[in-house]
Amino acid sequence: MHTIQFPPPFPFPKQTRSLVFCDFDETYFAHESTAEQRKDIQQLEDFLYKVSQQYGFQIGWITGSDTCQLLSKVKQAGMRFSPHFICSNLGTEVFHVLMDGKIEPNQCWKKRLPNHYEFQRTTDEVVSELKTMYQIDLVSQSQYGQSVYKKNYYYFIRSSVLTAYHINVMKQVAATHGVGLNINRCNPKAGDPEYAYDVDFVPKEANGKDAVAAFMCHWFKVHVDDTLAFGDSGNDIKLLKFVKHGYLVGNATSEARSKHEQMTKGSYTKGILEMLKKHYTQVTE
């Protein structure tokens, strides 16, 4: 049991019939965290509190942040409730939120992942090979810390042609070594540098937010036809295409917009609430 404690979760349904997956940074949580945005979160929370039991769904965050970073942002936004589950560090960790706000790791998911020392060694080999053989310099995102199963780097853009070539090389080298790789354009609104890409190495078993979403569907015995998801950036696209109803929120990045058409009109939690009301239409206001 992890000692970290979140706000209590939304009411649990007697039977879970559907799942809602949300990216966190710049989707559920706006880094500007204005008074209006905090009010929007409360309106979404009020809706979720009312309907999660009525419609038999659980909601969860699938995020690149770790649980300590999440808790800090939860407090910043004044969130009163937690989701039912949290898939942190790009879905390499799965936690269930208990009634008192404590979080419990899903042991079945942990058993799917490789030995973490082997993962670390292989990732170091990939980064070294990219530098020595292809002159691709990756800058460690050490200011955010490195998790056991997610190694974060920045790739800084020099030219569009060279960047396209380097991205293909990174994908090929990672695949050769059997390591999962997520590459997407950085979002300055989330605190990233402007002219750079996020480069995240993860176990191939957890490569992409869709992988952990598929696991959660299996865990709760929910068919993919009964799933929704929301995101804002390039690393959400696999998730949005995996679920039955996947939406970019109105503030989505241009990179994400070029890869996925379904969008909400509203930004952040306004967009989430907009579509949840559309799908869960019989709620009494």
Wavefront OBJ file of the C-alpha trace (Angstrom):
o trace
v 0.000 0.000 0.000
v 1.400 3.418 -0.960
v 1.242 6.025 1.815
v 0.406 8.841 -0.606
v -3.197 9.964 -0.136
v -5.507 11.555 -2.693
v -8.995 12.975 -2.152
v -11.681 10.262 -1.936
v -12.770 8.741 -5.253
v -16.109 9.241 -6.940
v -18.779 6.744 -5.809
v -18.121 3.228 -7.074
v -20.817 1.568 -9.186
v -22.225 -1.759 -8.029
v -21.287 -3.176 -11.422
v -18.802 -1.553 -13.794
v -20.385 -1.437 -17.247
v -18.251 1.219 -18.937
v -14.908 3.008 -18.558
v -13.831 6.610 -19.126
v -10.113 7.316 -19.623
v -8.699 10.842 -19.289
v -5.278 12.248 -19.900
v -4.405 14.561 -17.012
v -2.020 17.386 -17.969
v -3.725 19.953 -20.212
v -6.831 17.732 -20.445
v -8.337 17.176 -16.991
v -5.939 19.688 -15.424
v -5.114 23.095 -16.914
v -1.666 24.286 -15.847
v -2.842 27.901 -15.815
v -5.331 26.827 -13.145
v -7.385 30.015 -13.315
v -10.392 30.591 -11.071
v -12.698 29.817 -13.997
v -10.847 26.582 -14.791
v -11.065 25.475 -11.158
v -14.800 26.162 -11.274
v -15.060 24.060 -14.455
v -13.376 21.169 -12.631
v -15.911 21.411 -9.819
v -18.773 21.288 -12.320
v -17.298 18.137 -13.862
v -16.812 16.642 -10.406
v -20.428 17.381 -9.484
v -21.577 15.581 -12.640
v -19.303 12.580 -12.100
v -20.350 12.267 -8.475
v -23.979 12.127 -9.573
v -23.715 9.745 -12.534
v -20.894 7.253 -11.911
v -23.165 4.959 -9.903
v -26.264 5.630 -12.001
v -24.571 4.635 -15.256
v -22.166 2.086 -13.836
v -18.906 3.577 -15.031
v -15.465 4.108 -13.578
v -13.212 6.967 -14.634
v -9.425 6.946 -14.559
v -6.436 9.091 -15.443
v -3.772 7.801 -17.833
v -0.915 10.252 -17.497
v 2.794 10.804 -17.942
v 2.992 12.323 -14.453
v 3.920 10.290 -11.388
v 1.667 10.098 -8.342
v 3.573 12.758 -6.362
v 3.331 15.214 -9.263
v -0.344 14.364 -9.638
v -1.105 14.993 -5.972
v 0.586 18.401 -6.131
v -1.542 19.396 -9.139
v -4.697 17.993 -7.546
v -4.116 20.281 -4.567
v -3.286 23.232 -6.832
v -6.598 22.849 -8.672
v -8.589 22.305 -5.482
v -9.961 18.968 -6.674
v -12.386 17.418 -4.207
v -12.472 13.925 -5.711
v -10.120 11.436 -7.307
v -10.853 9.070 -10.177
v -11.445 5.399 -9.466
v -8.041 4.408 -10.861
v -4.788 6.094 -11.850
v -2.406 4.865 -14.562
v 0.670 7.001 -13.919
v 4.069 7.341 -15.601
v 2.553 6.800 -19.063
v 0.572 3.814 -17.871
v 3.582 1.874 -16.581
v 1.990 2.011 -13.111
v -1.627 1.135 -12.281
v -3.244 2.126 -8.994
v -6.758 1.700 -7.659
v -7.969 4.552 -5.447
v -9.478 3.279 -2.206
v -12.381 4.863 -0.337
v -10.044 6.826 1.956
v -7.963 8.178 -0.952
v -5.026 5.824 -0.467
v -3.816 4.076 -3.600
v -3.178 0.381 -4.116
v -1.018 -0.958 -6.977
v -2.479 -3.502 -9.367
v -0.193 -6.493 -8.886
v -1.327 -8.245 -12.074
v -0.139 -5.298 -14.152
v 3.191 -5.192 -12.297
v 3.778 -8.860 -13.101
v 3.428 -8.147 -16.834
v 6.426 -5.820 -16.841
v 10.041 -6.989 -17.259
v 12.807 -6.910 -14.666
v 13.462 -3.211 -14.068
v 17.249 -3.619 -13.994
v 17.126 -5.250 -17.423
v 14.879 -2.465 -18.714
v 17.271 0.176 -17.394
v 20.290 -1.542 -18.965
v 18.589 -1.906 -22.344
v 17.402 1.709 -22.343
v 20.925 2.928 -21.568
v 22.191 0.870 -24.517
v 19.628 2.473 -26.840
v 20.507 6.018 -25.739
v 24.227 5.287 -26.082
v 23.806 3.768 -29.554
v 21.768 6.755 -30.735
v 24.525 9.112 -29.623
v 27.598 7.214 -30.807
v 26.296 5.808 -34.094
v 23.766 8.429 -35.209
v 24.828 11.599 -33.334
v 21.380 11.879 -31.773
v 21.736 13.670 -28.446
v 18.899 13.090 -26.010
v 18.720 15.331 -22.941
v 17.503 13.643 -19.774
v 14.423 15.181 -18.180
v 16.078 14.805 -14.798
v 14.193 17.767 -13.317
v 11.076 15.584 -13.308
v 12.824 12.510 -12.008
v 13.054 9.146 -13.721
v 10.694 6.348 -12.791
v 11.492 2.653 -12.713
v 9.756 1.946 -16.026
v 9.724 5.317 -17.794
v 12.864 7.109 -18.941
v 12.211 10.649 -20.180
v 14.329 12.671 -22.591
v 14.061 15.771 -24.741
v 15.042 15.816 -28.391
v 15.687 19.393 -29.519
v 14.699 20.302 -33.080
v 17.399 21.507 -35.471
v 15.630 21.180 -38.812
v 12.446 19.512 -40.015
v 14.272 17.155 -42.385
v 16.826 16.057 -39.789
v 14.140 15.675 -37.149
v 12.046 13.380 -39.356
v 15.122 11.238 -40.034
v 16.126 11.100 -36.372
v 12.614 10.130 -35.244
v 12.636 7.180 -37.655
v 16.068 6.138 -36.408
v 14.949 6.302 -32.771
v 11.934 4.128 -33.541
v 14.052 1.551 -35.385
v 16.768 1.334 -32.723
v 14.243 1.055 -29.885
v 12.346 -1.670 -31.751
v 15.567 -3.588 -32.402
v 16.304 -3.609 -28.668
v 12.727 -4.507 -27.748
v 11.998 -1.248 -25.929
v 8.757 0.709 -26.205
v 9.037 4.315 -27.382
v 6.693 7.303 -27.265
v 7.647 10.444 -29.202
v 5.459 13.524 -29.359
v 5.881 17.272 -29.712
v 6.394 19.080 -26.418
v 3.635 21.281 -25.051
v 5.011 24.501 -23.494
v 1.731 24.953 -21.595
v 2.637 21.842 -19.622
v 6.055 23.259 -18.744
v 8.045 21.753 -21.615
v 10.500 23.600 -23.892
v 8.967 24.910 -27.109
v 11.156 23.523 -29.897
v 11.521 19.969 -28.684
v 10.014 16.505 -28.595
v 9.251 14.342 -25.587
v 11.067 11.024 -25.973
v 9.885 8.406 -23.485
v 11.274 4.885 -23.251
v 8.949 2.346 -21.607
v 8.680 -1.462 -21.573
v 7.221 -2.781 -24.811
v 4.458 -4.381 -22.729
v 3.296 -0.873 -21.736
v 4.014 0.919 -24.997
v 1.265 3.491 -25.473
v -1.675 4.525 -23.338
v -3.824 2.110 -25.331
v -1.921 -0.824 -23.810
v -2.916 -0.022 -20.241
v -6.449 0.909 -21.378
v -6.796 -2.565 -22.903
v -5.613 -4.072 -19.619
v -8.169 -2.067 -17.639
v -10.949 -3.215 -19.977
v -9.878 -6.807 -19.365
v -9.581 -6.212 -15.620
v -13.093 -4.801 -15.301
v -14.550 -7.097 -17.993
v -15.740 -4.089 -20.007
v -16.027 -4.341 -23.801
v -14.213 -1.687 -25.814
v -17.583 -0.608 -27.249
v -18.362 0.758 -23.781
v -15.367 3.075 -23.468
v -14.668 6.800 -23.834
v -11.415 8.743 -23.681
v -10.173 12.326 -23.699
v -6.751 13.769 -24.502
v -4.923 16.798 -25.842
v -1.581 15.742 -27.324
v 0.239 13.330 -29.586
v 0.772 10.677 -26.930
v -3.012 10.401 -26.470
v -3.799 9.443 -30.077
v -3.382 5.663 -29.653
v -5.722 5.797 -26.669
v -8.337 7.867 -28.495
v -8.324 5.461 -31.434
v -8.472 2.398 -29.175
v -11.698 3.354 -27.392
v -15.146 3.496 -28.978
v -15.505 7.243 -28.420
v -12.230 9.173 -28.316
v -12.109 12.967 -28.198
v -9.459 15.640 -28.275
v -10.400 18.531 -26.004
v -10.750 21.984 -27.576
v -7.293 23.116 -26.446
v -5.511 20.178 -28.149
v -2.112 20.687 -29.752
v -1.788 21.182 -33.499
v 0.131 17.893 -33.727
v -2.771 16.013 -32.133
v -5.359 17.790 -34.297
v -3.530 16.625 -37.410
v -3.875 12.991 -36.290
v -7.407 12.804 -34.871
v -10.647 14.432 -35.999
v -13.094 13.933 -33.130
v -12.956 17.024 -30.913
v -14.948 18.730 -28.214
v -15.963 22.372 -28.536
v -14.968 23.179 -24.980
v -11.428 23.127 -23.617
v -10.132 21.061 -20.702
v -12.885 19.842 -18.330
v -15.528 21.861 -20.192
v -14.919 19.619 -23.199
v -14.982 16.461 -21.077
v -18.266 17.461 -19.437
v -19.737 18.381 -22.826
v -19.276 14.863 -24.185
v -20.103 13.010 -20.977
v -23.456 14.790 -20.924
v -23.974 13.758 -24.538
v -23.290 10.090 -23.790
v -25.091 10.012 -20.439
v -28.236 11.888 -21.409
v -30.793 10.724 -18.863
v -29.256 12.465 -15.874
v -31.676 14.666 -13.990
v -30.240 18.164 -13.648
l 1 2 3 4 5 6 7 8 9 10 11 12 13 14 15 16 17 18 19 20 21 22 23 24 25 26 27 28 29 30 31 32 33 34 35 36 37 38 39 40 41 42 43 44 45 46 47 48 49 50 51 52 53 54 55 56 57 58 59 60 61 62 63 64 65 66 67 68 69 70 71 72 73 74 75 76 77 78 79 80 81 82 83 84 85 86 87 88 89 90 91 92 93 94 95 96 97 98 99 100 101 102 103 104 105 106 107 108 109 110 111 112 113 114 115 116 117 118 119 120 121 122 123 124 125 126 127 128 129 130 131 132 133 134 135 136 137 138 139 140 141 142 143 144 145 146 147 148 149 150 151 152 153 154 155 156 157 158 159 160 161 162 163 164 165 166 167 168 169 170 171 172 173 174 175 176 177 178 179 180 181 182 183 184 185 186 187 188 189 190 191 192 193 194 195 196 197 198 199 200 201 202 203 204 205 206 207 208 209 210 211 212 213 214 215 216 217 218 219 220 221 222 223 224 225 226 227 228 229 230 231 232 233 234 235 236 237 238 239 240 241 242 243 244 245 246 247 248 249 250 251 252 253 254 255 256 257 258 259 260 261 262 263 264 265 266 267 268 269 270 271 272 273 274 275 276 277 278 279 280 281 282 283 284 285
